[in-house]
Amino acid sequence: MSDSRCGFVALVGRPNVGKSTLSNALVGAKLSIVSRKAQTTRHRIHGVLTRGSDQFVFVDTPGFQTRHGGAMNRMMNRVVTQALAEVDVVVHVVEAGKWSAADASVVALLPRHRPVVLAVNKVDEFQQKNELFPYVSRLMEQFPYAAVVPVSALRNIQLDALVDELAQRLPAGEHLFEDDTLTDRPVRFLAAELLREKIFRLVGDELPYACTVVIEQWEEDDAGVRIAACVVVERESHRPILLGVGGQHMKRIATEARQDMVKLLGKPVHLDVYIKVRKGWSDRESALRDLGYE
């Protein structure tokens, strides 16, 4: 395809502006886990959208962390800054009507030598529609954005318009992936993320963010998939929080994760989940690498 275009597009922003929801909506598949909690996305995840002769490789990044300086947050911030240095186009995602010091911290990272498109997300929740234009005007004073597109990732509003703006800025080049590819991440990674999402959603604020998921065993045949997953926590006191009374918390977490894994894999799944304590893992870079963090 001599007229084909292909490029990497980073989605960046402060935590909880809807980057993962937007990435999933653009690709048309659930690749990045979503919750209302900060630190939900910890890895750089590539989602692939092929539209005619254009191929977009969306890079969903963690929210840029400014409050804490632990190893986990330093690692996530490195993922963000590396993505900004390597991609062809950047989408800066903000929440309609809101602006904070954390948003300003992201602006300070935006590259001046690459096109940056501003995606004003959650416009469906913004009640003062007449204030949207002055809000955008103030943001345009912060940075020379190549374009501004109001969107709602959740309601699928203006996503085609956003893709159109990005397509204009893709470099010419052959596609990197087959047209039906959705991500370069293996299904084991996606399965682990689905389980971690359920922990975030169902345990809520009771459990600190010092937990992660490792797939220890994966056996697949025509009959289905047998998965053994380990939830790694930092303290012995986290174990009863995860388990809940009579193990009911963990039973629900595992059941809902297994249901999503069945949808992902398209075949029956037998899921065994157990808990392992590894003290202080989230604040040791060697432990982060051992557990699969970049």
VOBA-1610 file (N, C-alpha, C; in pm, whole numbers, padded with zeros to 5 digits, always signed):
BEGIN
Met+00085-00120+00000Met+00000+00000+00000Met+00088+00125+00000Ser+00110+00181-00119Ser+00202+00293-00131Ser+00151+00418-00061Asp+00016+00429-00048Asp-00041+00548+00016Asp-00073+00524+00162Ser-00023+00416+00219Ser-00057+00382+00357Ser+00015+00473+00455Arg-00048+00490+00570Arg+00011+00566+00681Arg+00005+00481+00807Cys+00106+00497+00889Cys+00111+00419+01013Cys+00195+00495+01114Gly+00147+00500+01238Gly+00224+00570+01340Gly+00178+00537+01480Phe+00264+00571+01575Phe+00236+00551+01717Phe+00173+00678+01773Val+00065+00660+01849Val-00010+00772+01907Val-00019+00751+02057Ala+00044+00838+02134Ala+00042+00826+02280Ala-00076+00901+02338Leu-00147+00836+02430Leu-00251+00902+02507Leu-00195+00933+02645Val-00186+01061+02678Val-00127+01101+02805Val-00222+01195+02878Gly-00203+01204+03010Gly-00285+01292+03091Gly-00266+01255+03237Arg-00323+01338+03322Arg-00316+01306+03466Arg-00403+01184+03494Pro-00390+01123+03612Pro-00474+01008+03645Pro-00624+01042+03640Asn-00701+00944+03598Asn-00848+00950+03605Asn-00915+01046+03508Val-00848+01077+03396Val-00915+01160+03295Val-00983+01074+03189Gly-00963+00943+03195Gly-01032+00854+03101Gly-00946+00806+02986Lys-00813+00801+03004Lys-00725+00758+02895Lys-00752+00613+02853Ser-00765+00524+02950Ser-00785+00383+02917Ser-00921+00361+02853Thr-01023+00428+02903Thr-01156+00418+02842Thr-01152+00467+02698Leu-01079+00577+02675Leu-01065+00632+02540Leu-00988+00536+02450Ser-00879+00481+02501Ser-00799+00386+02423Ser-00883+00265+02383Asn-00957+00209+02479Asn-01042+00094+02451Asn-01149+00128+02348Ala-01207+00247+02360Ala-01314+00287+02268Ala-01260+00306+02126Leu-01140+00362+02114Leu-01082+00385+01982Leu-01048+00253+01913Val-00995+00157+01989Val-00957+00028+01932Val-01080-00061+01912Gly-01182-00041+01997Gly-01302-00123+01987Gly-01293-00252+02064Ala-01204-00256+02163Ala-01188-00376+02245Ala-01132-00335+02379Lys-01161-00416+02481Lys-01114-00386+02616Lys-00972-00440+02632Leu-00875-00351+02615Leu-00735-00390+02629Leu-00674-00334+02757Ser-00718-00216+02796Ser-00669-00153+02918Ser-00776-00161+03026Ile-00737-00197+03147Ile-00836-00207+03253Ile-00876-00068+03300Val-00996-00061+03354Val-01056+00067+03388Val-01112+00062+03530Ser-01082+00163+03609Ser-01151+00183+03737Ser-01143+00331+03770Arg-01210+00368+03877Arg-01207+00508+03920Arg-01082+00540+04001Lys-00999+00442+04025Lys-00882+00460+04110Lys-00762+00504+04028Ala-00677+00588+04090Ala-00549+00621+04028Ala-00462+00497+04027Gln-00361+00497+03939Gln-00266+00386+03924Gln-00329+00261+03864Thr-00448+00271+03806Thr-00506+00151+03746Thr-00418+00102+03631Thr-00384+00191+03538Thr-00293+00156+03430Thr-00150+00172+03479Arg-00072+00065+03471Arg+00068+00070+03516Arg+00166+00042+03403His+00119-00020+03296His+00206-00058+03186His+00174+00026+03063Arg+00270+00025+02971Arg+00243+00083+02840Arg+00176-00025+02756Ile+00057+00003+02707Ile-00022-00095+02634Ile-00048-00044+02493His-00018-00124+02393His-00039-00087+02254His-00171-00145+02205Gly-00260-00057+02160Gly-00384-00100+02096Gly-00381-00059+01950Val-00418-00148+01861Val-00403-00125+01718Val-00539-00104+01653Leu-00551+00005+01577Leu-00670+00033+01497Leu-00627+00048+01352Thr-00683-00034+01265Thr-00657-00021+01121Thr-00784+00026+01055Arg-00775+00141+00989Arg-00890+00201+00921Arg-00850+00233+00777Gly-00888+00144+00688Gly-00848+00162+00549Gly-00696+00156+00535Ser-00639+00258+00476Ser-00494+00262+00456Ser-00420+00318+00576Asp-00493+00354+00682Asp-00431+00413+00801Asp-00426+00311+00915Gln-00312+00302+00980Gln-00300+00217+01098Gln-00247+00301+01215Phe-00324+00299+01323Phe-00290+00374+01444Phe-00246+00274+01551Val-00131+00297+01610Val-00088+00215+01722Val-00097+00303+01846Phe-00208+00288+01919Phe-00233+00372+02035Phe-00152+00320+02155Val-00088+00412+02221Val-00006+00379+02338Val-00076+00436+02460Asp-00143+00349+02536Asp-00211+00393+02658Asp-00108+00393+02770Thr-00085+00509+02829Thr+00019+00524+02931Thr-00043+00543+03068Pro+00032+00515+03175Pro-00017+00547+03309Pro-00039+00697+03324Gly-00125+00734+03419Gly-00139+00875+03452Gly-00010+00925+03514Phe+00033+01045+03474Phe+00158+01098+03527Phe+00142+01128+03676Gln+00231+01071+03756Gln+00219+01077+03901Gln+00300+01193+03958Thr+00237+01274+04041Thr+00306+01389+04101Thr+00304+01386+04253Arg+00221+01303+04313Arg+00204+01309+04459Arg+00308+01228+04536His+00348+01113+04480His+00436+01024+04555His+00557+00989+04470Gly+00669+00962+04538Gly+00793+00936+04467Gly+00844+00795+04481Gly+00759+00698+04511Gly+00803+00560+04527Gly+00847+00499+04396Ala+00904+00378+04404Ala+00956+00312+04285Ala+00848+00288+04181Met+00727+00251+04225Met+00618+00226+04131Met+00585+00352+04052Asn+00573+00465+04121Asn+00540+00589+04052Asn+00654+00637+03963Arg+00778+00617+04008Arg+00891+00654+03923Arg+00891+00571+03796Met+00861+00442+03810Met+00854+00355+03694Met+00745+00400+03598Met+00627+00432+03651Met+00516+00474+03566Met+00549+00606+03494Asn+00614+00697+03563Asn+00650+00824+03499Asn+00753+00803+03389Arg+00844+00706+03407Arg+00939+00675+03301Arg+00867+00621+03177Val+00763+00541+03200Val+00684+00489+03088Val+00624+00604+03009Val+00571+00705+03080Val+00509+00820+03014Val+00613+00898+02934Thr+00724+00934+02997Thr+00824+01018+02930Thr+00887+00944+02811Gln+00908+00813+02824Gln+00963+00736+02713Gln+00866+00733+02596Ala+00737+00714+02626Ala+00637+00711+02519Ala+00635+00844+02444Leu+00642+00955+02518Leu+00640+01087+02455Leu+00760+01108+02364Ala+00872+01045+02398Ala+00993+01061+02318Ala+00991+00977+02191Glu+00907+00874+02187Glu+00914+00776+02078Glu+00799+00783+01978Val+00687+00845+02014Val+00568+00836+01929Val+00567+00943+01821Asp+00473+00929+01728Asp+00460+01024+01617Asp+00360+01135+01646Val+00255+01101+01722Val+00150+01198+01757Val+00115+01177+01904Val+00076+01286+01970Val+00038+01278+02111Val-00106+01327+02126Val-00184+01255+02205Val-00317+01302+02244Val-00311+01336+02393His-00329+01463+02424His-00335+01505+02564His-00482+01502+02608Val-00513+01413+02700Val-00651+01394+02744Val-00673+01473+02873Val-00776+01558+02871Val-00815+01633+02991Val-00963+01608+03015Glu-01006+01640+03136Glu-01148+01625+03171Glu-01218+01758+03156Ala-01326+01759+03080Ala-01396+01883+03047Ala-01426+01967+03170Gly-01385+02093+03166Gly-01414+02187+03273Gly-01319+02182+03390Lys-01224+02089+03389Lys-01134+02073+03503Lys-00990+02098+03461Trp-00915+02158+03553Trp-00772+02183+03529Trp-00704+02193+03665Ser-00594+02121+03678Ser-00526+02116+03807Ser-00376+02125+03787Ala-00305+02130+03898Ala-00158+02130+03891Ala-00107+02003+03824Ala-00180+01891+03842Ala-00140+01767+03778Ala-00152+01776+03626Asp-00257+01845+03578Asp-00270+01867+03434Asp-00154+01953+03383Ala-00120+02057+03458Ala-00010+02144+03419Ala+00122+02068+03415Ser+00139+01971+03503Ser+00261+01890+03504Ser+00274+01811+03375Val+00161+01765+03323Val+00164+01691+03196Val+00200+01784+03082Val+00144+01906+03082Val+00175+02002+02976Val+00326+02026+02968Ala+00392+02032+03084Ala+00536+02056+03086Ala+00614+01945+03015Leu+00554+01827+03001Leu+00620+01713+02937Leu+00592+01705+02787Leu+00490+01775+02739Leu+00448+01759+02600Leu+00557+01803+02503Pro+00581+01724+02399Pro+00688+01758+02304Pro+00649+01875+02215Arg+00745+01960+02186Arg+00720+02074+02097Arg+00746+02038+01952His+00812+01927+01926His+00851+01890+01790His+00761+01783+01730Arg+00650+01750+01797Arg+00554+01655+01744Arg+00414+01714+01758Pro+00321+01677+01670Pro+00185+01729+01684Pro+00117+01675+01809Val+00052+01763+01882Val-00022+01725+02003Val-00167+01767+01985Val-00257+01671+01993Val-00400+01697+01981Val-00461+01694+02121Leu-00541+01793+02152Leu-00608+01800+02282Leu-00744+01733+02272Ala-00765+01628+02353Ala-00894+01560+02359Ala-00961+01599+02491Val-01068+01675+02482Val-01143+01718+02600Val-01249+01613+02627Asn-01222+01527+02723Asn-01305+01410+02747Asn-01419+01440+02846Lys-01516+01352+02847Lys-01632+01357+02938Lys-01719+01480+02914Val-01731+01521+02787Val-01816+01637+02757Val-01962+01607+02786Asp-01997+01479+02788Asp-02136+01443+02819Asp-02171+01473+02964Glu-02069+01482+03051Glu-02092+01512+03193Glu-02079+01660+03224Phe-02038+01739+03126Phe-02014+01882+03148Phe-02144+01958+03131Gln-02196+02012+03239Gln-02327+02074+03237Gln-02328+02214+03176Gln-02222+02290+03200Gln-02218+02428+03151Gln-02163+02433+03008Lys-02244+02393+02911Lys-02197+02384+02773Lys-02146+02519+02721Asn-02206+02628+02767Asn-02163+02760+02721Asn-02024+02797+02772Glu-01973+02723+02870Glu-01841+02751+02924Glu-01731+02667+02860Leu-01771+02577+02769Leu-01671+02489+02709Leu-01574+02567+02622Phe-01625+02663+02543Phe-01536+02739+02454Phe-01434+02822+02532Pro-01476+02901+02634Pro-01375+02973+02710Pro-01278+02880+02783Tyr-01325+02763+02826Tyr-01237+02666+02890Tyr-01129+02619+02792Val-01171+02585+02670Val-01075+02541+02568Val-00980+02654+02532Ser-01032+02775+02525Ser-00947+02891+02492Ser-00836+02908+02595Arg-00869+02887+02722Arg-00767+02898+02827Arg-00661+02789+02811Leu-00705+02669+02771Leu-00610+02560+02753Leu-00519+02586+02634Met-00573+02648+02529Met-00491+02678+02412Met-00380+02778+02444Glu-00400+02854+02552Glu-00295+02946+02595Glu-00182+02871+02667Gln-00212+02749+02714Gln-00113+02672+02787Gln-00012+02603+02694Phe-00060+02568+02571Phe+00024+02490+02480Phe-00028+02506+02337Pro+00061+02506+02237Pro+00016+02521+02097Pro-00035+02389+02038Tyr-00155+02351+02080Tyr-00213+02225+02032Tyr-00241+02233+01882Ala-00219+02120+01814Ala-00245+02115+01669Ala-00394+02113+01639Ala-00473+02060+01731Ala-00618+02054+01715Ala-00682+02026+01850Val-00810+02059+01861Val-00887+02032+01983Val-01015+01958+01944Val-01040+01846+02013Val-01161+01769+01983Val-01232+01735+02114Pro-01353+01789+02137Pro-01433+01747+02253Pro-01486+01606+02228Val-01471+01517+02325Val-01513+01378+02307Val-01578+01326+02435Ser-01645+01214+02421Ser-01685+01132+02535Ser-01647+00989+02501Ala-01544+00939+02566Ala-01502+00801+02541Ala-01610+00703+02584Leu-01678+00735+02694Leu-01780+00645+02747Leu-01903+00639+02658Arg-01940+00753+02601Arg-02062+00761+02518Arg-02033+00755+02369Asn-01906+00737+02334Asn-01867+00724+02193Asn-01901+00849+02111Ile-01880+00964+02172Ile-01911+01092+02108Ile-01783+01151+02046Gln-01789+01184+01918Gln-01683+01254+01845Gln-01554+01172+01831Leu-01561+01041+01849Leu-01438+00961+01837Leu-01391+00956+01692Asp-01484+00951+01597Asp-01444+00953+01456Asp-01373+01083+01421Ala-01421+01193+01479Ala-01358+01322+01453Ala-01215+01324+01507Leu-01196+01263+01624Leu-01062+01255+01682Leu-00971+01171+01593Val-01020+01057+01547Val-00939+00970+01460Val-00905+01043+01329Asp-00999+01119+01276Asp-00973+01195+01154Asp-00858+01294+01174Glu-00858+01363+01288Glu-00750+01458+01318Glu-00616+01386+01330Leu-00618+01271+01392Leu-00493+01196+01408Leu-00443+01142+01275Ala-00536+01098+01189Ala-00497+01041+01060Ala-00420+01143+00976Gln-00461+01268+00985Gln-00393+01373+00908Gln-00247+01389+00949Arg-00214+01342+01069Arg-00081+01365+01124Arg+00004+01238+01132Leu-00049+01127+01081Leu+00028+01004+01077Leu+00135+01014+00968Pro+00253+00961+00993Pro+00355+00959+00887Pro+00323+00851+00783Ala+00369+00872+00661Ala+00354+00770+00557Ala+00439+00650+00594Gly+00386+00531+00568Gly+00462+00411+00598Gly+00377+00287+00593Glu+00442+00173+00578Glu+00372+00046+00574Glu+00318+00011+00713His+00210-00065+00716His+00151-00106+00844His+00245-00200+00918Leu+00247-00186+01049Leu+00332-00269+01134Leu+00264-00398+01176Phe+00132-00401+01173Phe+00056-00516+01220Phe-00045-00559+01115Glu-00087-00686+01123Glu-00195-00733+01038Glu-00322-00653+01068Asp-00409-00643+00970Asp-00527-00557+00984Asp-00619-00598+01098Asp-00621-00727+01135Asp-00711-00773+01241Asp-00645-00776+01379Thr-00522-00726+01389Thr-00452-00722+01518Thr-00512-00613+01606Leu-00533-00644+01733Leu-00586-00546+01828Leu-00481-00498+01926Thr-00383-00582+01958Thr-00279-00543+02053Thr-00157-00632+02034Asp-00041-00580+02079Asp+00080-00661+02075Asp+00104-00730+02209Arg+00013-00714+02303Arg+00027-00779+02433Arg-00027-00922+02426Pro+00040-01019+02489Pro-00010-01156+02488Pro-00135-01170+02574Val-00213-01275+02546Val-00339-01293+02619Val-00313-01319+02767Arg-00197-01375+02803Arg-00166-01397+02945Arg-00161-01263+03018Phe-00102-01163+02955Phe-00096-01030+03015Phe-00237-00973+03032Leu-00319-00985+02928Leu-00455-00932+02936Leu-00537-01002+03043Ala-00517-01133+03058Ala-00589-01208+03161Ala-00549-01161+03300Ala-00419-01139+03321Ala-00372-01089+03450Ala-00430-00952+03480Glu-00440-00867+03379Glu-00496-00734+03398Glu-00644-00740+03432Leu-00716-00834+03373Leu-00858-00847+03405Leu-00879-00883+03551Leu-00793-00971+03603Leu-00804-01007+03745Leu-00768-00888+03833Arg-00665-00813+03794Arg-00626-00696+03874Arg-00737-00591+03873Glu-00806-00577+03760Glu-00916-00482+03753Glu-01025-00516+03854Lys-01058-00645+03865Lys-01163-00684+03958Lys-01123-00655+04103Ile-00994-00671+04134Ile-00947-00637+04268Ile-00968-00488+04294Phe-00931-00405+04198Phe-00949-00260+04213Phe-01096-00224+04229Arg-01180-00287+04150Arg-01321-00250+04151Arg-01396-00302+04273Leu-01366-00424+04315Leu-01447-00489+04417Leu-01393-00473+04558Val-01263-00457+04574Val-01208-00436+04708Val-01210-00288+04743Gly-01196-00203+04642Gly-01208-00059+04664Gly-01096-00004+04748Asp-01130+00088+04836Asp-01030+00159+04915Asp-00976+00078+05032Glu-01032-00042+05055Glu-00984-00122+05167Glu-00841-00170+05146Leu-00806-00198+05022Leu-00674-00253+04993Leu-00588-00148+04923Pro-00469-00119+04975Pro-00380-00025+04907Pro-00344-00077+04768Tyr-00278+00008+04690Tyr-00247-00028+04554Tyr-00127-00121+04544Ala-00077-00165+04656Ala+00039-00254+04657Ala-00002-00399+04633Cys-00072-00423+04522Cys-00100-00560+04482Cys-00084-00569+04331Thr-00041-00684+04285Thr-00027-00707+04142Thr-00062-00853+04116Val-00071-00889+03989Val-00112-01024+03951Val-00007-01085+03859Val+00028-01209+03887Val+00123-01284+03804Val+00055-01415+03762Ile+00058-01444+03633Ile+00006-01572+03584Ile+00116-01677+03601Glu+00092-01773+03687Glu+00193-01874+03719Glu+00181-01997+03629Gln+00061-02025+03582Gln+00041-02144+03500Gln-00066-02117+03395Trp-00043-02166+03273Trp-00138-02146+03164Trp-00136-02273+03079Glu-00241-02350+03086Glu-00251-02472+03007Glu-00375-02461+02918Glu-00354-02471+02788Glu-00463-02448+02693Glu-00474-02565+02597Asp-00597-02609+02574Asp-00624-02709+02472Asp-00762-02681+02413Asp-00812-02771+02332Asp-00941-02747+02265Asp-01056-02736+02364Ala-01041-02798+02481Ala-01149-02797+02580Ala-01157-02667+02659Gly-01048-02594+02664Gly-01048-02469+02740Gly-00910-02433+02790Val-00908-02343+02889Val-00782-02294+02944Val-00784-02310+03096Arg-00676-02361+03150Arg-00660-02371+03295Arg-00554-02271+03337Ile-00594-02178+03422Ile-00506-02067+03461Ile-00487-02069+03613Ala-00361-02058+03654Ala-00329-02038+03796Ala-00270-01899+03810Ala-00335-01813+03887Ala-00293-01674+03902Ala-00257-01645+04047Cys-00149-01571+04064Cys-00103-01532+04198Cys-00123-01383+04217Val-00192-01347+04322Val-00206-01206+04360Val-00099-01176+04463Val-00007-01087+04427Val+00104-01052+04515Val+00067-00927+04593Val+00077-00935+04727Val+00049-00820+04814Val+00172-00792+04898Glu+00171-00678+04967Glu+00290-00635+05039Glu+00291-00675+05186Arg+00173-00697+05244Arg+00167-00724+05387Arg+00075-00842+05416Glu+00105-00910+05523Glu+00021-01022+05563Glu-00121-00974+05594Ser-00132-00849+05643Ser-00264-00795+05675Ser-00351-00774+05551His-00289-00772+05431His-00367-00756+05308His-00442-00883+05271Arg-00391-00997+05316Arg-00451-01125+05277Arg-00598-01135+05321Pro-00632-01110+05450Pro-00773-01120+05489Pro-00862-01016+05422Ile-00805-00900+05386Ile-00885-00800+05314Ile-00926-00854+05178Leu-00831-00915+05109Leu-00860-00972+04977Leu-00958-01088+04987Leu-00937-01173+05088Leu-01022-01291+05101Leu-01164-01255+05140Gly-01180-01160+05232Gly-01313-01128+05283Gly-01363-01236+05377Val-01476-01211+05436Val-01535-01307+05532Val-01570-01437+05459Gly-01513-01546+05509Gly-01540-01675+05447Gly-01489-01687+05305Gly-01394-01599+05267Gly-01340-01603+05131Gly-01432-01547+05025Gln-01539-01476+05067Gln-01640-01430+04970Gln-01587-01322+04876His-01498-01232+04928His-01440-01129+04841His-01368-01194+04725Met-01274-01283+04758Met-01192-01344+04654Met-01275-01430+04561Lys-01377-01495+04613Lys-01463-01577+04528Lys-01531-01491+04423Arg-01580-01374+04463Arg-01647-01286+04366Arg-01546-01230+04267Ile-01428-01190+04316Ile-01323-01137+04228Ile-01288-01240+04121Ala-01264-01364+04165Ala-01225-01470+04072Ala-01337-01502+03974Thr-01460-01504+04022Thr-01573-01536+03935Thr-01590-01432+03826Glu-01585-01303+03862Glu-01604-01199+03762Glu-01486-01191+03666Ala-01364-01215+03718Ala-01247-01217+03629Ala-01256-01333+03531Arg-01298-01449+03580Arg-01309-01566+03492Arg-01412-01540+03382Gln-01522-01474+03415Gln-01624-01445+03315Gln-01568-01356+03204Asp-01487-01256+03242Asp-01425-01169+03142Asp-01320-01244+03060Met-01249-01337+03125Met-01150-01416+03052Met-01216-01506+02949Val-01333-01560+02981Val-01407-01641+02884Val-01441-01558+02761Lys-01484-01433+02784Lys-01515-01343+02671Lys-01389-01314+02590Leu-01279-01292+02659Leu-01153-01260+02592Leu-01104-01376+02507Leu-01109-01498+02563Leu-01048-01614+02499Leu-01145-01692+02411Gly-01275-01674+02435Gly-01373-01744+02355Gly-01381-01893+02381Lys-01343-01934+02502Lys-01350-02076+02539Lys-01360-02087+02690Pro-01399-02203+02743Pro-01411-02219+02889Pro-01278-02192+02960Val-01290-02137+03080Val-01172-02105+03161Val-01190-02162+03300His-01089-02234+03348His-01083-02275+03488His-00975-02189+03554Leu-01015-02110+03653Leu-00924-02014+03714Leu-00903-02045+03861Asp-00777-02065+03899Asp-00739-02080+04039Asp-00661-01955+04079Val-00699-01894+04192Val-00633-01773+04239Val-00582-01795+04380Tyr-00458-01759+04404Tyr-00405-01765+04540Tyr-00325-01639+04568Ile-00293-01617+04695Ile-00231-01492+04740Ile-00093-01520+04794Lys+00002-01433+04758Lys+00138-01445+04808Lys+00182-01309+04865Val+00247-01310+04979Val+00296-01186+05041Val+00442-01167+05001Arg+00473-01052+04945Arg+00610-01016+04911Arg+00633-00874+04961Lys+00693-00864+05076Lys+00701-00736+05148Lys+00775-00630+05067Gly+00711-00512+05058Gly+00774-00396+04998Gly+00803-00406+04850Trp+00733-00494+04777Trp+00768-00514+04636Trp+00748-00389+04552Ser+00647-00308+04583Ser+00615-00194+04497Ser+00714-00079+04509Asp+00802-00086+04610Asp+00900+00021+04627Asp+01043-00028+04603Arg+01055-00143+04534Arg+01187-00195+04498Arg+01189-00220+04347Glu+01277-00150+04277Glu+01278-00161+04132Glu+01316-00302+04086Ser+01400-00371+04161Ser+01435-00509+04124Ser+01312-00600+04133Ala+01230-00579+04236Ala+01108-00659+04249Ala+01009-00625+04138Leu+01000-00497+04101Leu+00911-00458+03992Leu+00950-00527+03862Arg+01079-00533+03835Arg+01124-00601+03713Arg+01093-00750+03717Asp+01113-00811+03836Asp+01085-00954+03851Asp+00936-00984+03824Leu+00851-00887+03858Leu+00707-00907+03845Leu+00652-00859+03710Gly+00744-00827+03618Gly+00702-00797+03480Gly+00678-00651+03450Tyr+00720-00560+03537Tyr+00703-00417+03509Tyr+00821-00367+03430Glu+00792-00272+03339Glu+00897-00221+03250Glu+00987-00123+03323
//
